[in-house]
């Protein structure tokens, strides 16, 4: 039985789970409740998964992590901009 569809279903679920957070963060610009260390570690993990998917030439892993990385990186950049870079410019 070919269960490759499960990989693609997992990719859609994983990637789409970050869309609401990314949209909310971009709309409100409020990142106070977001953990900077969690998003740094998570994005690092996504990059490793993407590299692993490229190594295996596994399209489901590649797509899941490329798309998830885009949304998660958007949130991380907003967090860095709002909480780190803006603090420096205010000083």
C-alpha positions as CSV (number, residue, x, y, z in Angstrom):
1,X,0.0,0.0,0.0
2,X,1.4,3.4,-1.0
3,X,1.0,5.9,1.8
4,X,2.9,8.7,0.1
5,X,-0.3,10.8,0.4
6,X,0.2,10.9,4.1
7,X,3.5,12.8,3.7
8,X,1.7,15.4,1.6
9,X,-1.2,15.6,4.0
10,X,1.3,16.2,6.8
11,X,3.0,18.8,4.8
12,X,-0.3,20.7,4.2
13,X,-1.2,20.5,7.9
14,X,2.2,21.5,9.2
15,X,2.7,24.4,6.7
16,X,-0.9,25.8,7.0
17,X,-0.7,25.8,10.8
18,X,1.6,28.8,10.7
19,X,-0.6,30.9,8.4
20,X,-2.9,32.2,11.1
21,X,0.0,33.2,13.4
22,X,1.8,34.9,10.5
23,X,-1.3,36.8,9.4
24,X,-2.1,37.9,13.0
25,X,1.5,39.0,13.6
26,X,1.6,41.0,10.3
27,X,-1.8,42.6,11.0
28,X,-1.3,43.5,14.7
29,X,2.5,43.8,14.8
30,X,2.1,42.4,18.3
31,X,4.8,39.9,19.1
32,X,5.0,40.2,22.9
33,X,3.5,36.7,23.5
34,X,5.8,35.0,21.1
35,X,8.9,33.2,22.4
36,X,12.0,34.4,20.5
37,X,14.1,31.4,21.5
38,X,11.3,29.0,20.4
39,X,11.1,30.6,17.0
40,X,14.9,30.7,16.6
41,X,15.2,27.0,17.5
42,X,12.1,26.1,15.4
43,X,13.4,27.9,12.3
44,X,16.8,26.2,12.7
45,X,15.0,22.8,12.9
46,X,13.0,23.7,9.7
47,X,16.2,24.5,7.9
48,X,17.7,21.1,8.9
49,X,14.5,19.3,7.8
50,X,14.6,21.1,4.5
51,X,18.3,20.1,4.0
52,X,17.4,16.5,4.9
53,X,14.5,16.6,2.4
54,X,16.8,17.9,-0.3
55,X,19.4,15.2,0.6
56,X,16.7,12.5,0.3
57,X,15.1,14.2,-2.7
58,X,11.8,13.8,-0.8
59,X,9.3,16.3,-2.2
60,X,6.9,16.0,0.7
61,X,9.6,16.9,3.2
62,X,11.0,19.7,1.0
63,X,7.6,21.3,0.4
64,X,6.5,21.0,4.0
65,X,9.6,22.7,5.3
66,X,10.0,25.3,2.6
67,X,6.4,26.5,3.1
68,X,6.5,26.2,6.9
69,X,9.8,28.0,6.9
70,X,8.4,30.9,5.0
71,X,5.6,31.5,7.4
72,X,7.6,30.8,10.5
73,X,10.5,33.0,9.3
74,X,8.0,35.8,8.8
75,X,7.0,35.6,12.4
76,X,10.6,35.4,13.6
77,X,11.6,38.4,11.6
78,X,8.6,40.4,13.0
79,X,9.6,39.3,16.5
80,X,13.2,40.4,15.9
81,X,12.1,43.7,14.4
82,X,9.6,44.5,17.1
83,X,11.5,43.3,20.2
84,X,15.2,43.5,19.4
85,X,15.9,45.9,16.6
86,X,13.3,48.5,17.7
87,X,14.7,48.4,21.2
88,X,18.2,49.3,19.9
89,X,16.9,52.2,17.9
90,X,14.9,53.5,20.9
91,X,18.0,53.6,23.1
